[in-house]
Amino acid sequence: MAHSEEKGYKVEDRRFLHLSEEEKAKVREAEAARQAVGQASEPPPQMPLPEISFSAFLISLGSSAFVHLGDIPEPTSGEFKKNLPMAKQTIDLMGLLRQKTANNLDAEEEKLFDHLLYDLRMRYVKEAC
């Protein structure tokens, strides 16, 4: 039976390629210190999530459309970027949802939905023309 040769693997942390060697050493020291006291790297604390409701869902969709219109910064990068096709798709989706929920919403939900959809459509028209 032939004995296969074991291959070695090198694991390299590529998260900090843009740092100088001094900065990389400081990051490694800080990570080692955290692990020494039993604290692994923790993600930053998150804001509490809003209550789950139809209104919160509408606001979430609306926020997404405003991000694509370039009115709100992207949550991950903090940059203002326009993506009009995605904005149009989100607004059209909300329009479809409005049609499908007709006569099934309470007065406050209808008012929120109608005003939000109107505002988004007007913002899109302003950007597209």
C-alpha positions as CSV (number, residue, x, y, z in Angstrom):
1,M,0.0,0.0,0.0
2,A,1.4,3.4,-1.0
3,H,1.7,6.0,1.7
4,S,0.4,9.4,0.5
5,E,2.3,12.5,1.4
6,E,0.4,14.9,3.7
7,K,0.0,18.4,2.3
8,G,0.5,21.3,4.6
9,Y,-1.8,24.3,4.6
10,K,-1.1,27.9,5.4
11,V,-3.9,30.0,6.9
12,E,-3.4,33.7,6.3
13,D,-5.6,36.4,7.8
14,R,-6.4,38.7,4.9
15,R,-8.7,41.1,6.7
16,F,-5.9,43.5,7.4
17,L,-4.0,43.6,4.1
18,H,-4.2,47.4,3.9
19,L,-2.4,47.8,7.2
20,S,1.3,48.3,7.8
21,E,3.3,45.6,9.6
22,E,3.3,47.8,12.8
23,E,-0.5,48.2,12.6
24,K,-1.0,44.5,12.0
25,A,1.2,43.7,15.0
26,K,-1.0,46.0,17.2
27,V,-4.1,44.3,16.0
28,R,-2.7,40.9,16.7
29,E,-1.6,42.0,20.2
30,A,-5.1,43.4,21.0
31,E,-6.7,40.2,19.8
32,A,-4.4,38.1,21.9
33,A,-5.1,40.3,24.9
34,R,-8.9,39.9,24.4
35,Q,-8.5,36.1,24.1
36,A,-6.3,36.0,27.2
37,V,-9.1,37.4,29.3
38,G,-11.6,35.1,27.7
39,Q,-13.3,37.8,25.5
40,A,-13.3,36.8,21.8
41,S,-14.0,39.6,19.3
42,E,-17.6,40.6,19.7
43,P,-19.7,42.2,17.0
44,P,-20.7,45.8,17.8
45,P,-24.0,46.2,19.7
46,Q,-27.0,46.5,17.4
47,M,-29.9,48.8,17.8
48,P,-33.1,47.1,19.0
49,L,-35.3,46.0,16.2
50,P,-38.7,47.7,15.7
51,E,-41.9,45.9,16.6
52,I,-43.1,43.5,14.0
53,S,-46.2,45.1,12.3
54,F,-47.4,45.9,8.9
55,S,-46.5,49.5,9.4
56,A,-42.9,48.6,10.3
57,F,-42.8,46.4,7.1
58,L,-44.0,49.3,5.0
59,I,-41.4,51.6,6.6
60,S,-38.7,49.0,5.9
61,L,-39.7,48.8,2.2
62,G,-39.9,52.5,2.0
63,S,-36.4,52.9,3.6
64,S,-35.0,50.5,1.1
65,A,-36.5,52.5,-1.8
66,F,-35.1,55.8,-0.3
67,V,-31.6,54.1,-0.1
68,H,-31.9,53.2,-3.8
69,L,-33.0,56.7,-4.6
70,G,-29.8,58.0,-2.9
71,D,-31.7,59.9,-0.1
72,I,-30.5,57.7,2.7
73,P,-26.9,56.2,3.0
74,E,-26.5,52.5,2.6
75,P,-26.4,50.8,6.0
76,T,-23.3,48.8,5.4
77,S,-21.0,51.3,3.7
78,G,-22.6,54.6,4.8
79,E,-22.3,55.8,1.2
80,F,-25.1,57.6,-0.8
81,K,-25.6,55.6,-4.0
82,K,-28.4,55.8,-6.6
83,N,-29.8,52.6,-8.1
84,L,-32.9,53.7,-10.0
85,P,-33.8,50.3,-11.4
86,M,-33.9,48.9,-7.8
87,A,-35.8,51.9,-6.5
88,K,-38.4,51.4,-9.3
89,Q,-38.7,47.7,-8.5
90,T,-39.2,48.4,-4.8
91,I,-41.8,51.1,-5.5
92,D,-43.6,48.9,-8.0
93,L,-43.6,46.0,-5.5
94,M,-45.2,48.4,-2.9
95,G,-47.8,49.4,-5.5
96,L,-48.7,45.8,-6.1
97,L,-48.9,45.2,-2.4
98,R,-51.2,48.2,-2.1
99,Q,-53.5,46.8,-4.7
100,K,-53.6,43.4,-3.0
101,T,-54.2,44.8,0.5
102,A,-57.1,47.1,-0.6
103,N,-59.9,47.1,1.9
104,N,-57.9,44.9,4.3
105,L,-56.0,47.6,6.2
106,D,-57.0,49.8,9.1
107,A,-57.3,53.6,8.6
108,E,-53.8,54.4,9.9
109,E,-52.1,51.7,7.8
110,E,-53.9,52.9,4.7
111,K,-52.9,56.5,5.3
112,L,-49.3,55.5,5.9
113,F,-49.2,53.3,2.8
114,D,-50.8,55.9,0.5
115,H,-48.6,58.7,1.7
116,L,-45.4,56.7,1.6
117,L,-46.2,55.3,-1.9
118,Y,-47.0,58.8,-3.2
119,D,-43.8,60.3,-1.8
120,L,-41.7,57.5,-3.2
121,R,-43.3,57.8,-6.7
122,M,-42.8,61.5,-6.7
123,R,-39.1,61.2,-5.7
124,Y,-38.6,58.6,-8.4
125,V,-40.1,60.8,-11.1
126,K,-37.9,63.6,-9.9
127,E,-34.8,61.5,-10.2
128,A,-35.7,59.7,-13.4
129,C,-36.5,62.9,-15.4
